[in-house]
Amino acid sequence: MNSPGFRTRLFAILSLFALVPALALTLVWGVVATRTLPLVSGSAAWERLAESGRAAVGAVRAAPSPRSSATRCAYTNSNSRSR
């Protein structure tokens, strides 16, 4: 059995020195990007905005209205027709 020549061994070792760190960095970068991208993307901010908007609308609907009963009735009727 012939052992590989010097140039073949050198090429294999240098290739591994290049490929192993490149593969490791690629995998680490992919994991980091997968975990941090949702934190900095716009969708999370829009979800928080929607939740605070729902809370604000709920608070306004639950608060006593300073309007008269006739105005409240007209407002309710106009809202029910628009849906």
Backbone torsions as a table, in degrees:
resi	resn	phi	psi	omega
1	MET	NA	123.1	-180.0
2	ASN	-85.4	136.5	175.3
3	SER	-82.8	151.3	-179.6
4	PRO	-61.9	152.0	-179.3
5	GLY	-71.5	170.9	-178.1
6	PHE	-60.0	-45.3	-178.2
7	ARG	-65.5	-36.7	179.0
8	THR	-66.3	-45.0	178.3
9	ARG	-64.1	-42.8	179.2
10	LEU	-61.9	-44.0	178.6
11	PHE	-62.5	-41.3	179.5
12	ALA	-65.3	-44.5	-179.1
13	ILE	-65.6	-45.9	180.0
14	LEU	-66.1	-35.5	176.9
15	SER	-64.0	-43.2	177.9
16	LEU	-64.4	-38.4	176.9
17	PHE	-63.0	-25.4	178.5
18	ALA	-89.8	-41.8	-172.4
19	LEU	-78.4	-38.9	-177.1
20	VAL	-64.0	-50.9	177.7
21	PRO	-64.4	-35.0	178.6
22	ALA	-64.5	-42.7	178.2
23	LEU	-65.6	-42.9	179.1
24	ALA	-62.7	-44.8	179.7
25	LEU	-65.2	-37.9	178.5
26	THR	-63.4	-44.4	179.4
27	LEU	-65.4	-43.8	179.2
28	VAL	-63.5	-43.8	179.3
29	TRP	-61.7	-39.8	178.4
30	GLY	-63.8	-42.0	178.7
31	VAL	-66.4	-44.7	179.8
32	VAL	-62.6	-44.2	-179.9
33	ALA	-64.8	-39.1	-179.4
34	THR	-65.3	-37.2	-177.5
35	ARG	-82.5	-32.9	-175.7
36	THR	-93.2	-22.7	-177.9
37	LEU	-60.2	-43.4	177.4
38	PRO	-63.5	-26.3	-179.7
39	LEU	-72.2	-31.7	-176.9
40	VAL	-105.2	-0.9	-179.4
41	SER	-79.1	166.0	-177.1
42	GLY	-76.4	-19.4	-174.9
43	SER	-65.8	-38.1	179.6
44	ALA	-65.8	-39.4	178.8
45	ALA	-65.3	-40.8	179.1
46	TRP	-66.9	-35.1	177.7
47	GLU	-65.5	-41.5	177.4
48	ARG	-64.5	-39.9	178.6
49	LEU	-64.4	-41.9	179.2
50	ALA	-64.1	-40.5	179.6
51	GLU	-66.2	-41.4	178.5
52	SER	-68.6	-32.9	176.1
53	GLY	-66.4	-41.3	176.3
54	ARG	-62.1	-40.8	179.3
55	ALA	-65.0	-40.1	179.9
56	ALA	-66.1	-43.7	179.3
57	VAL	-64.8	-40.6	177.7
58	GLY	-63.1	-39.2	179.0
59	ALA	-67.6	-38.8	179.1
60	VAL	-67.9	-39.9	179.7
61	ARG	-68.9	-32.3	-179.0
62	ALA	-80.1	-22.2	-178.0
63	ALA	-72.8	147.1	176.2
64	PRO	-65.9	139.1	-176.1
65	SER	-90.7	134.5	177.2
66	PRO	-78.9	-4.9	-179.1
67	ARG	-73.8	159.2	177.3
68	SER	-74.2	165.3	-178.2
69	SER	-65.9	-33.0	179.1
70	ALA	-67.3	-41.5	178.9
71	THR	-66.7	-42.5	179.3
72	ARG	-61.3	-41.1	179.9
73	CYS	-65.7	-42.6	179.0
74	ALA	-64.9	-40.5	179.0
75	TYR	-64.3	-44.1	179.4
76	THR	-62.6	-43.7	-179.8
77	ASN	-64.5	-40.5	-179.3
78	SER	-68.6	-35.3	178.1
79	ASN	-69.4	-38.5	-178.0
80	SER	-70.6	-29.3	177.7
81	ARG	-76.0	-29.8	-176.3
82	SER	-79.6	-12.9	-178.4
83	ARG	-88.8	NA	NA
